[in-house]
Amino acid sequence: MVQDMVKEGAVEALKKCFSSRMEFGTAGLRAAMGPGISCMNDLTIIQTTQGFCRYLEDSFENLKERGVVIGYDARAHPTSGGSSKRFASLAAAVFISRGVPVHLFSDITPTPFVPFTVSHLGLCAGIMVTASHNPKQDNGYKVYWENGAQIVSPHDKGISTAIEENLEPWPESWNAEDALKSPLLKDPYQDIHTEYFKAIQKHCHHREINKSSEVKIVHTSVHGVGHAFVQSAFKAFELHPPYAVEEQKDPDPDFPTVKYPNPEEGEGVLTLSFALAEREGATVVLANDPDADRLAIAEKQEGGQWRVFSGNELGALLGWWMFRCWKQQNSDTGAVKSLYMLSSTVSSKILRAIALKEGFHFEETLTGFKWMGNRARDLLDQGKTVLFAFEEAIGYMCSPSVLDKDGVSAAAIAGEMISYLATKNTSLSQQLTTIYEEYGYHISKNSYFICHDQDVIRSLFERLRNYGGQKDSYPTQCGRFSISAVRDLTTGYDSNRPDKKAVLPTSSSSQMITFTFSNGGVATMRTSGTEPKIKYYTELCAAPGFIRPEKSPFP
């Protein structure tokens, strides 16, 4: 591939591949598969794993007793020879060469199975080779710590330094074939498959309703790994199996039927699902992203059109449902005092409204499940109950046995909620309205702009920080709306605090500014950690009892 680029004189492409190394951060790695140090390939996987292995050796005296787990999705890139399975085998070879036991899945798995395995087997760490819902040429390397949550600082910096110190491949690192025959290699697939579906059944509360439900549900795995696992999850809840979208149910790294394999994109990804639903008379569509850690839901409305729920709306529905089920199981009124729900700071504040009325605790974290997973672990270690966590990017944690977003358990729990509501002749849309009427309307509009130029992104945010040419001065108006507070998690500034210092952790390496308006609106702008996007999130929160606005306040 490199020789072809040289022959063609593709200087810019070569520069892009070889000029700068991929940066290892809290999200691990995410880049295109291809040659060079800026891409995902055999060499960069070996270098990354060598650094990670060294860091774990320094962190755990008992690494050789406990070991690590490695999972992978179905991505492949024939042009460069890279694939998730190949990368996972090379990562295993690195650990085995150092005498570290490796639990390497023998087949594709959803991402949530890796953190589940770390917690279930008490391992030191986990690696998932996946690029989630990114374009087909990309791959990624996601890392979990011994607590079952994704790594946070300072581990990312420690691992990054260790990678730089171990760039030369160790002699056995290339030897994936021998590693696969090593007695240090174990296959956790069957055991974890059994244990995971046993664990999520703790969240099945209406088995009889599930058995007799006549609700028809369509499921798509969007050419990813989710099909078999969601079928098994429905079976564990004794729900009727969902209708699978035939053209998308088997893993296919080319994602041939969609432009982007991301259910967040809504209708474009769900076209085939809607067609199947119309044929079968189904009223609900569930969709996982390719590594099955996210879940999208759409429902057919009375007028015949389909409504794709936002991540915030699904967070409201699932949060309401998880609390309702918990309340039915717990007659002790004092137990609510040790109950927690979490969401990220750019997600809807609907859980805060429910918590205020029902008496449980709500906390917000920085964006991303690494923060919610780690906070959940802290709370669980203090004997608290963490019932639910979500982020607006269609990610939900409905079970503490996986301290990350999990689209498989969320699909089964949503299936049960839908079946229960059907016994009351209530749709998801109607239930969402009921939630808003009881706890207050929360109306949000989120989207993004694509921007590949880091200088443009930097100057855009710097202009907001030095508004009107004045240093450290933020806007006080946006159109006719006045801004009452500003929080900048890049610099650590928060105008609402007496000391002007933000409470949430700050990071100078990513951009994030939140504006609060006098009318109760909130708007946040931030850069994505895994995609070339400037994202924005807006929400208006009304008090409980406020009548539904006839028209959305957002254009």
C-alpha positions as CSV (number, residue, x, y, z in Angstrom):
1,M,0.0,0.0,0.0
2,V,2.9,2.4,0.9
3,Q,4.8,1.4,-2.3
4,D,1.7,2.2,-4.3
5,M,1.5,5.6,-2.7
6,V,5.2,6.2,-3.4
7,K,4.7,5.1,-7.0
8,E,1.8,7.5,-7.4
9,G,3.7,10.3,-5.8
10,A,1.0,10.8,-3.2
11,V,3.1,13.0,-1.0
12,E,0.2,14.5,1.0
13,A,-1.3,11.1,1.7
14,L,2.1,9.8,2.8
15,K,2.6,12.8,5.1
16,K,-0.8,12.2,6.6
17,C,0.1,8.6,7.4
18,F,3.6,9.1,8.7
19,S,3.9,12.7,10.1
20,S,2.3,12.3,13.6
21,R,1.5,9.4,15.8
22,M,-2.1,8.7,16.9
23,E,-2.8,10.2,20.3
24,F,-3.7,7.8,23.0
25,G,-6.4,9.4,25.2
26,T,-9.1,8.4,27.7
27,A,-11.1,7.0,24.7
28,G,-8.0,4.9,23.7
29,L,-7.3,5.1,20.0
30,R,-9.7,5.9,17.1
31,A,-8.3,6.3,13.5
32,A,-8.4,5.0,10.0
33,M,-6.9,1.6,9.2
34,G,-3.9,1.9,7.0
35,P,-0.1,2.3,6.9
36,G,1.9,4.7,9.1
37,I,2.0,5.8,12.7
38,S,-1.2,7.9,12.4
39,C,-3.3,4.8,11.4
40,M,-4.5,1.6,12.9
41,N,-2.3,-1.2,11.7
42,D,-0.4,-4.3,13.0
43,L,2.6,-2.2,14.1
44,T,0.7,0.6,15.9
45,I,-1.5,-2.1,17.7
46,I,1.7,-3.9,18.9
47,Q,3.3,-0.6,20.0
48,T,0.1,0.5,21.9
49,T,-0.3,-2.9,23.5
50,Q,3.4,-3.0,24.6
51,G,3.0,0.3,26.3
52,F,-0.3,-0.7,27.9
53,C,1.2,-4.0,29.1
54,R,4.2,-2.2,30.6
55,Y,1.9,0.3,32.4
56,L,-0.1,-2.6,33.8
57,E,3.0,-4.4,35.0
58,D,4.0,-1.2,36.9
59,S,0.4,-0.8,38.3
60,F,-0.4,-4.4,39.4
61,E,1.9,-6.8,41.1
62,N,-0.6,-9.6,40.5
63,L,-1.1,-9.0,36.7
64,K,0.3,-12.5,35.9
65,E,-2.3,-14.1,38.2
66,R,-5.3,-12.0,37.2
67,G,-4.8,-11.2,33.5
68,V,-6.8,-9.2,30.9
69,V,-9.7,-9.6,28.5
70,I,-9.7,-8.7,24.8
71,G,-12.8,-8.5,22.6
72,Y,-13.4,-7.3,19.0
73,D,-16.1,-6.4,16.6
74,A,-16.4,-7.3,12.9
75,R,-14.5,-4.5,11.2
76,A,-12.0,-5.3,8.4
77,H,-10.0,-3.3,5.9
78,P,-8.8,-5.6,3.1
79,T,-6.7,-2.9,1.4
80,S,-4.4,-2.6,4.4
81,G,-5.0,-6.2,5.7
82,G,-6.2,-4.8,9.0
83,S,-9.2,-6.2,10.9
84,S,-10.5,-6.1,14.5
85,K,-9.9,-9.9,14.9
86,R,-6.3,-9.6,13.7
87,F,-5.6,-6.6,16.0
88,A,-7.1,-8.5,18.9
89,S,-4.8,-11.5,18.2
90,L,-1.7,-9.3,18.1
91,A,-2.7,-7.6,21.3
92,A,-3.1,-11.1,22.9
93,A,0.4,-12.1,21.6
94,V,2.0,-9.1,23.3
95,F,0.5,-9.9,26.7
96,I,1.2,-13.7,26.4
97,S,4.9,-12.9,25.5
98,R,5.1,-11.3,29.0
99,G,3.5,-14.2,30.8
100,V,0.1,-12.5,31.3
101,P,-3.1,-14.6,31.0
102,V,-5.4,-13.4,28.2
103,H,-9.1,-14.0,28.0
104,L,-9.5,-13.6,24.2
105,F,-13.1,-13.9,22.9
106,S,-13.2,-16.5,20.1
107,D,-15.8,-14.6,18.2
108,I,-17.2,-11.1,17.8
109,T,-18.9,-9.6,20.9
110,P,-20.7,-6.4,21.8
111,T,-18.5,-3.8,23.5
112,P,-20.4,-4.2,26.9
113,F,-19.2,-7.8,27.2
114,V,-15.6,-6.5,27.8
115,P,-16.3,-4.4,30.9
116,F,-18.7,-7.1,32.1
117,T,-15.9,-9.7,31.9
118,V,-13.4,-7.4,33.7
119,S,-15.8,-7.1,36.6
120,H,-17.1,-10.6,36.5
121,L,-13.6,-12.3,36.5
122,G,-11.8,-9.6,38.5
123,L,-9.3,-8.9,35.8
124,C,-6.7,-6.1,35.7
125,A,-7.9,-4.6,32.5
126,G,-9.9,-5.0,29.3
127,I,-9.4,-4.0,25.6
128,M,-12.1,-3.8,23.0
129,V,-11.1,-3.4,19.4
130,T,-13.9,-1.4,17.8
131,A,-14.6,1.9,16.1
132,S,-18.3,1.8,17.2
133,H,-20.4,3.7,14.7
134,N,-17.5,5.5,12.9
135,P,-17.1,5.2,9.1
136,K,-16.1,1.7,7.7
137,Q,-12.4,2.5,7.2
138,D,-11.9,3.3,10.9
139,N,-11.0,1.2,13.9
140,G,-10.3,1.8,17.5
141,Y,-8.8,0.4,20.7
142,K,-10.8,1.1,23.8
143,V,-9.4,0.4,27.3
144,Y,-11.0,-0.5,30.6
145,W,-9.4,-0.5,34.1
146,E,-9.8,-3.1,36.8
147,N,-12.9,-1.3,38.2
148,G,-14.8,-2.2,35.0
149,A,-15.0,1.4,33.8
150,Q,-13.1,3.1,30.9
151,I,-9.8,4.7,31.9
152,V,-9.7,8.3,33.0
153,S,-6.7,10.6,33.7
154,P,-3.9,10.1,34.7
155,H,-4.0,6.5,33.2
156,D,-4.2,7.9,29.7
157,K,-1.0,9.9,30.1
158,G,0.8,7.1,31.8
159,I,-0.1,4.6,29.0
160,S,0.8,7.2,26.4
161,T,4.2,7.7,27.9
162,A,4.7,3.9,28.2
163,I,3.8,3.5,24.5
164,E,6.5,6.0,23.5
165,E,9.0,4.1,25.6
166,N,8.2,0.8,24.0
167,L,8.0,1.5,20.3
168,E,10.3,-1.3,19.1
169,P,8.3,-4.5,18.8
170,W,9.4,-7.2,21.2
171,P,10.5,-10.4,19.4
172,E,7.3,-12.4,20.2
173,S,4.9,-9.6,19.6
174,W,4.4,-10.5,16.0
175,N,3.8,-14.2,16.8
176,A,0.0,-14.3,17.0
177,E,-0.2,-17.9,15.7
178,D,1.9,-19.3,18.6
179,A,0.1,-17.1,21.1
180,L,-3.2,-18.6,20.1
181,K,-1.9,-22.0,21.1
182,S,-0.5,-20.8,24.5
183,P,-1.9,-22.3,27.7
184,L,-2.1,-18.7,28.9
185,L,-4.9,-18.1,26.4
186,K,-8.5,-18.7,27.5
187,D,-11.8,-18.3,25.6
188,P,-14.4,-16.7,27.9
189,Y,-17.1,-16.7,25.2
190,Q,-19.5,-19.4,26.5
191,D,-19.1,-18.6,30.2
192,I,-19.6,-14.8,29.7
193,H,-22.5,-15.4,27.4
194,T,-24.3,-17.4,30.1
195,E,-23.3,-15.1,33.0
196,Y,-24.2,-11.8,31.2
197,F,-27.7,-13.0,30.3
198,K,-28.2,-14.3,33.8
199,A,-27.1,-10.9,35.3
200,I,-29.4,-8.8,33.1
201,Q,-32.4,-10.9,34.2
202,K,-32.3,-9.0,37.5
203,H,-33.9,-6.2,35.6
204,C,-36.8,-8.3,34.2
205,H,-39.8,-7.5,36.4
206,H,-42.8,-8.4,34.2
207,R,-42.1,-11.9,32.8
208,E,-45.8,-12.8,32.6
209,I,-46.6,-9.7,30.5
210,N,-43.6,-10.4,28.3
211,K,-44.7,-13.9,27.6
212,S,-48.2,-12.9,26.5
213,S,-47.4,-9.6,24.8
214,E,-48.6,-9.2,21.3
215,V,-46.5,-6.1,20.6
216,K,-44.5,-6.5,17.4
217,I,-40.9,-5.1,17.5
218,V,-38.4,-4.8,14.7
219,H,-34.6,-4.9,15.4
220,T,-31.6,-3.9,13.3
221,S,-28.0,-4.4,14.2
222,V,-26.9,-2.2,11.2
223,H,-24.4,-4.8,9.9
224,G,-22.7,-5.0,13.3
225,V,-22.5,-7.5,16.1
226,G,-25.8,-7.0,17.9
227,H,-28.2,-9.4,16.2
228,A,-27.6,-12.7,18.1
229,F,-27.1,-10.9,21.4
230,V,-30.3,-8.9,21.3
231,Q,-32.2,-12.1,20.3
232,S,-30.7,-13.8,23.4
233,A,-31.6,-10.8,25.6
234,F,-35.2,-10.9,24.4
235,K,-35.2,-14.7,25.1
236,A,-33.8,-14.1,28.7
237,F,-36.8,-11.7,29.3
238,E,-39.2,-14.2,27.7
239,L,-40.2,-11.6,25.1
240,H,-41.2,-12.7,21.7
241,P,-38.1,-12.5,19.4
242,P,-38.0,-9.2,17.5
243,Y,-38.2,-9.3,13.7
244,A,-34.7,-8.9,12.3
245,V,-33.9,-6.8,9.3
246,E,-32.5,-9.5,7.0
247,E,-30.3,-7.2,4.9
248,Q,-28.6,-5.8,8.0
249,K,-28.5,-8.6,10.6
250,D,-25.2,-10.3,9.6
251,P,-21.9,-8.5,10.3
252,D,-20.5,-6.8,7.2
253,P,-17.6,-4.4,7.5
254,D,-18.7,-2.6,4.4
255,F,-22.0,-1.5,5.9
256,P,-23.5,-1.7,2.4
257,T,-27.0,-0.4,3.1
258,V,-26.2,2.7,5.0
259,K,-24.2,5.9,4.4
260,Y,-23.1,6.0,8.0
261,P,-23.6,3.0,10.4
262,N,-24.8,5.3,13.1
263,P,-28.4,5.0,14.4
264,E,-28.1,8.5,15.8
265,E,-28.4,9.7,12.2
266,G,-32.1,8.6,12.5
267,E,-34.3,7.9,9.5
268,G,-31.6,7.3,6.9
269,V,-30.3,4.3,8.9
270,L,-33.7,3.0,9.7
271,T,-35.3,3.0,6.2
272,L,-35.1,-0.8,5.9
273,S,-36.4,-1.2,9.5
274,F,-39.5,0.9,8.7
275,A,-40.2,-1.1,5.6
276,L,-40.0,-4.4,7.5
277,A,-42.2,-3.0,10.3
278,E,-44.8,-1.9,7.7
279,R,-44.8,-5.4,6.2
280,E,-45.1,-7.2,9.6
281,G,-47.4,-4.7,11.3
282,A,-44.8,-3.8,13.9
283,T,-45.2,-0.5,15.8
284,V,-41.7,-0.1,17.3
285,V,-38.1,-0.3,15.8
286,L,-35.0,-0.9,17.9
287,A,-31.6,-0.2,16.4
288,N,-28.1,-0.9,17.8
289,D,-24.9,0.7,16.5
290,P,-22.3,-1.8,15.1
291,D,-20.7,-2.6,18.5
292,A,-24.1,-2.7,20.2
293,D,-23.4,-0.3,23.0
294,R,-26.0,2.2,21.9
295,L,-29.7,1.9,21.2
296,A,-32.1,4.0,19.1
297,I,-35.9,3.6,19.2
298,A,-38.6,4.7,16.7
299,E,-42.3,4.3,17.1
300,K,-45.1,4.5,14.5
301,Q,-47.5,7.3,15.3
302,E,-51.3,7.4,15.0
303,G,-51.0,9.3,11.7
304,G,-48.8,6.6,10.2
305,Q,-45.6,8.5,10.3
306,W,-42.5,7.3,12.3
307,R,-41.1,9.2,15.3
308,V,-37.4,8.6,16.0
309,F,-36.9,9.4,19.7
310,S,-33.8,11.5,20.7
311,G,-31.3,10.2,23.2
312,N,-32.7,12.6,25.8
313,E,-36.3,11.4,25.2
314,L,-35.2,7.8,25.6
315,G,-33.3,8.8,28.8
316,A,-36.5,10.2,30.2
317,L,-38.5,7.0,29.3
318,L,-35.9,4.5,30.6
319,G,-35.1,6.6,33.7
320,W,-38.9,6.7,34.5
321,W,-39.2,3.0,33.9
322,M,-36.2,2.0,35.9
323,F,-37.4,4.0,38.9
324,R,-40.9,2.7,38.6
325,C,-39.7,-0.9,38.6
326,W,-37.4,-0.2,41.6
327,K,-40.2,1.5,43.5
328,Q,-42.4,-1.6,43.0
329,Q,-39.6,-3.8,44.4
330,N,-38.8,-1.6,47.4
331,S,-41.4,-1.0,50.0
332,D,-38.9,0.7,52.4
333,T,-39.4,4.4,51.8
334,G,-36.0,5.2,53.3
335,A,-34.2,3.2,50.6
336,V,-34.6,6.0,48.1
337,K,-32.0,8.1,50.0
338,S,-29.2,5.8,48.8
339,L,-30.5,5.6,45.2
340,Y,-28.6,7.4,42.4
341,M,-29.1,8.3,38.7
342,L,-26.4,9.9,36.6
343,S,-26.2,11.7,33.3
344,S,-23.6,13.7,31.4
345,T,-23.6,17.5,31.6
346,V,-24.7,17.9,27.9
347,S,-27.6,15.6,28.4
348,S,-31.2,16.5,29.4
349,K,-31.8,17.5,33.0
350,I,-35.0,15.4,33.1
351,L,-33.5,12.9,35.6
352,R,-32.7,15.9,37.9
353,A,-36.4,16.9,37.8
354,I,-37.6,13.3,38.5
355,A,-35.0,13.0,41.4
356,L,-36.2,16.3,42.9
357,K,-39.8,15.0,43.0
358,E,-39.1,11.4,44.0
359,G,-36.4,12.0,46.5
360,F,-33.4,10.1,45.0
361,H,-30.0,11.6,44.1
362,F,-29.1,12.9,40.7
363,E,-25.5,13.7,39.7
364,E,-24.1,15.0,36.4
365,T,-20.6,14.2,35.1
366,L,-18.4,15.3,32.3
367,T,-19.4,14.1,28.8
368,G,-18.8,10.4,28.2
369,F,-19.5,7.1,29.9
370,K,-15.9,6.9,31.2
371,W,-17.0,9.6,33.8
372,M,-20.3,8.0,34.6
373,G,-18.8,4.5,34.8
374,N,-16.1,5.6,37.3
375,R,-18.5,7.7,39.3
376,A,-21.0,4.7,39.5
377,R,-18.1,2.5,40.7
378,D,-17.3,5.0,43.5
379,L,-21.0,5.1,44.5
380,L,-21.4,1.3,44.4
381,D,-18.2,1.0,46.6
382,Q,-19.9,3.2,49.1
383,G,-22.9,0.9,49.3
384,K,-25.2,3.1,47.1
385,T,-27.5,1.8,44.4
386,V,-26.8,3.2,40.9
387,L,-30.1,2.6,39.1
388,F,-29.5,4.3,35.7
389,A,-27.2,6.5,33.8
390,F,-27.5,7.9,30.3
391,E,-26.0,10.3,27.7
392,E,-27.9,12.1,25.0
393,A,-25.8,10.2,22.3
394,I,-28.2,7.2,22.7
395,G,-26.1,5.6,25.4
396,Y,-27.7,3.9,28.5
397,M,-26.4,2.0,31.5
398,C,-29.4,0.1,33.0
399,S,-27.4,-2.5,35.0
400,P,-24.4,-2.0,37.4
401,S,-23.0,-5.3,36.0
402,V,-21.7,-3.2,33.0
403,L,-20.2,0.2,34.0
404,D,-20.5,1.5,30.5
405,K,-23.3,2.1,27.9
406,D,-25.0,-1.2,26.9
407,G,-27.4,-1.4,24.0
408,V,-28.1,-5.1,24.5
409,S,-29.6,-4.9,28.1
410,A,-31.2,-1.6,27.1
411,A,-33.0,-3.3,24.2
412,A,-34.5,-6.0,26.4
413,I,-35.5,-3.5,29.1
414,A,-37.1,-1.3,26.5
415,G,-38.9,-4.3,25.1
416,E,-40.4,-5.0,28.5
417,M,-41.3,-1.4,29.0
418,I,-43.1,-1.3,25.6
419,S,-44.9,-4.6,26.4
420,Y,-46.0,-3.2,29.8
421,L,-47.3,0.1,28.3
422,A,-49.2,-1.9,25.7
423,T,-51.3,-3.5,28.5
424,K,-52.3,0.1,29.4
425,N,-53.0,1.0,25.7
426,T,-50.2,3.5,26.0
427,S,-47.6,4.3,23.4
428,L,-44.0,5.4,24.1
429,S,-45.0,8.9,22.8
430,Q,-48.0,9.1,25.1
431,Q,-45.9,8.0,28.1
432,L,-43.2,10.6,27.3
433,T,-45.9,13.3,27.4
434,T,-47.1,11.9,30.8
435,I,-43.5,12.1,32.1
436,Y,-43.2,15.7,31.0
437,E,-46.5,16.7,32.4
438,E,-45.6,15.2,35.8
439,Y,-41.9,16.3,36.0
440,G,-41.8,19.3,33.7
441,Y,-41.2,19.7,29.9
442,H,-37.6,19.3,28.8
443,I,-37.3,20.3,25.2
444,S,-33.9,19.9,23.6
445,K,-32.2,20.4,20.2
446,N,-28.8,19.0,19.6
447,S,-26.7,18.8,16.4
448,Y,-23.2,19.3,15.1
449,F,-21.0,21.0,12.4
450,I,-18.3,19.0,10.7
451,C,-14.9,20.7,10.9
452,H,-11.5,19.1,10.0
453,D,-9.4,22.2,10.7
454,Q,-8.2,22.4,14.3
455,D,-7.1,26.0,13.9
456,V,-10.6,27.0,12.9
457,I,-12.1,25.2,15.9
458,R,-9.6,26.8,18.2
459,S,-10.2,30.3,16.9
460,L,-14.0,29.9,17.1
461,F,-13.8,29.0,20.8
462,E,-11.1,31.6,21.5
463,R,-13.4,34.3,20.0
464,L,-16.1,33.3,22.5
465,R,-13.6,33.6,25.3
466,N,-12.4,37.0,24.2
467,Y,-15.7,38.4,22.9
468,G,-15.7,41.8,21.3
469,G,-11.9,41.7,21.4
470,Q,-11.8,41.8,25.2
471,K,-9.6,39.2,26.9
472,D,-11.5,36.7,29.2
473,S,-14.8,38.3,28.3
474,Y,-17.8,36.1,27.2
475,P,-21.0,37.1,25.3
476,T,-23.8,38.5,27.5
477,Q,-26.5,38.3,24.8
478,C,-27.4,35.8,22.1
479,G,-29.9,37.5,19.7
480,R,-32.6,38.8,22.0
481,F,-31.9,36.4,24.8
482,S,-29.7,37.5,27.7
483,I,-27.0,35.1,29.1
484,S,-27.0,34.8,32.9
485,A,-24.0,32.4,33.4
486,V,-21.0,30.9,31.6
487,R,-19.1,27.8,32.4
488,D,-15.9,27.0,30.5
489,L,-14.6,23.5,31.2
490,T,-11.5,24.1,29.0
491,T,-10.2,26.9,31.2
492,G,-12.0,26.0,34.5
493,Y,-14.0,29.2,34.7
494,D,-17.6,29.2,36.1
495,S,-19.3,32.6,36.6
496,N,-21.9,31.0,38.9
497,R,-19.4,30.0,41.6
498,P,-18.2,32.4,44.3
499,D,-14.6,31.6,43.5
500,K,-15.3,31.5,39.7
501,K,-13.9,28.0,39.5
502,A,-15.8,25.1,37.9
503,V,-16.7,22.1,40.0
504,L,-16.5,19.5,37.2
505,P,-13.0,18.5,36.1
506,T,-11.5,20.7,33.4
507,S,-9.3,19.7,30.4
508,S,-7.3,22.1,28.3
509,S,-7.0,19.6,25.5
510,S,-10.8,19.7,24.6
511,Q,-13.1,22.6,24.0
512,M,-16.4,23.0,26.0
513,I,-18.4,26.1,26.9
514,T,-21.9,26.2,28.5
515,F,-24.1,29.3,28.4
516,T,-27.1,29.5,30.8
517,F,-29.9,32.0,29.7
518,S,-32.1,34.1,31.9
519,N,-35.2,32.3,30.5
520,G,-33.9,28.9,31.8
521,G,-32.4,27.7,28.6
522,V,-29.0,26.1,28.5
523,A,-26.6,25.8,25.5
524,T,-23.3,24.0,25.3
525,M,-20.7,23.8,22.6
526,R,-17.9,21.3,22.6
527,T,-15.6,19.4,20.4
528,S,-15.9,15.6,19.9
529,G,-13.2,13.4,21.2
530,T,-13.6,10.8,18.4
531,E,-14.9,12.6,15.4
532,P,-14.2,15.9,13.5
533,K,-17.3,17.6,14.9
534,I,-18.2,20.7,16.8
535,K,-21.3,19.6,18.7
536,Y,-24.0,21.8,20.3
537,Y,-26.6,20.9,22.8
538,T,-29.6,23.1,23.8
539,E,-32.4,22.6,26.3
540,L,-35.3,24.5,27.8
541,C,-36.6,23.1,31.1
542,A,-40.1,24.0,32.4
543,A,-41.5,23.5,35.9
544,P,-43.8,20.6,36.5
545,G,-47.4,21.4,35.6
546,F,-46.4,23.7,32.7
547,I,-48.8,23.1,29.8
548,R,-47.2,21.6,26.7
549,P,-45.9,24.3,24.3
550,E,-47.8,24.1,21.0
551,K,-44.6,24.8,19.1
552,S,-41.0,23.9,19.9
553,P,-39.0,27.0,21.0
554,F,-36.3,25.8,18.7
555,P,-36.6,26.5,15.0
